[in-house]
Amino acid sequence: MCIRDSNVSANQVNAVVKNLRQNLSTPLRELEVKKDSQKLYEWMLKPLKSDLEKNSLETLVFILDSSLQNLPMAVLYDGKNYLIENYAIAVVPSLQLLNPHPAPRERITALLAGASNAPSFRRENLNPLPNVQEEIAGIGQQVKQENTLLEENFSQINLQQQINDNPFSIVHIASHGKFSSNPEQTYILDWNKRIGIEDLENLLQVHQAQNLQPIELLILSACETASGDRRAALGLAGISIRSGAESTLATLWQVNDKSTAQLMIEFYRNLQNPKYSKAEALRQAQLKFLREGGTETDFNRAY
């Protein structure tokens, strides 16, 4: 593919990204979202459109810098469609691509952990997540084998024991958390306290040290990037790399709890299809929301 340069300044990009991010995390600003995301599309992808179409690509892989790291590329808008309507999308931290070896889909094993109204939430002044139990139960029906740590059983000690004792292909955590460019402010919440990035790294690297089946996918549901931190998603990238997980899926702001639960269940349902990559399984779940989520809910909004 040809490499194209742009004359758009970093300040111009950052101003549009800041505005778009604010509108994305507000449920009822779809028109504003489309306006700003179309501007980014025209800067980033419109010059490449003929090359993309000529090569019949199915998946786009982005290497993002600065404030762009805090945006889902799925939301780029060409005036008619969101980017997710045409491509599966992945993000990598650098040009050094990993060569993942996915486990056979019929042998998916998952560690599912989460809390809906933990004491740690209240100490951090965070809202409950009432649909976590629905999310975990629905996912459990889609995988071959799962171990579950819910509510007061979701602790760092129990998480460590499960990871030590079992070969999981997926680790799924449904709880509040935050990603920041400052490692000390990157964490997830278990029932009682914060699990910092170094603690999470140590938890998951035990899995690698014992030569167990690699963690194919780490999912952090209900987390968010730190407000005002243009490089906050570096914290997410750090978790991904340091944990040894081959892929990571995470939320970037405090999205609707019920829609998240349903999206995750649909994602796991798609993951059973051996024809779908992880990125395509997510894309199909998003497309279902985009096309069907507006009949009784507003789940078709980019938010």
C-alpha angles and dihedrals in degrees: 000000000000117000114231129192127212132216092212112120125234089242091057092049094046092050092053093043092051092051093045093049091053091050093045092057091052112077101218104048102090096137092052090047092053092047095054096037090051089055091053091046091054091051098042109029112012092079087055097044097105091048092049093050094044092055095048092225121188101187130038119205117201131200104198133192136201117336094359088071090071094059130080106234088213088081097063106121127207096195093270110035140025114244091248089065090066106029145027108238136214134172126213127188095227145355089273099098122198121229103225121197105206118213115244107276093232089063099050110148120185139193105210118194134167151126133223103198110003125174086241089062092056092048089054092045091242127149122249120262100223095177098056092099090051089049094050094044093048093049090048089061091055101052131070096233133004141176116206133208110185133175113327090007089063101092135135091248093053091044089053093049093050093049091047094050104038139050105232125184091193132035111193120186119184105190142101116284142149135227119207138165083239107078090209089063096047112096149121125228123240121188095287111017152353120297104209125214093258092050091049090048091053091047095054099037090062084068090057095043091057090053091239122158106297117257100255095190136017113195122194107186122189096017125127142199117255112268114252094010106121092193096041093122088067084079090059091047089050092054090049096050099038094047092055091232111152093219136011131204119192145157118247100204139015098288126183109293097218095047090049092054092051093044092052093049090051091048091055091047089055091045089068089068107093090205091065125082116213089260091050092047089056091045092054091051091050092047091053090055092045093051102033106021096085100066100079102356138032092243090123091073118105088240 
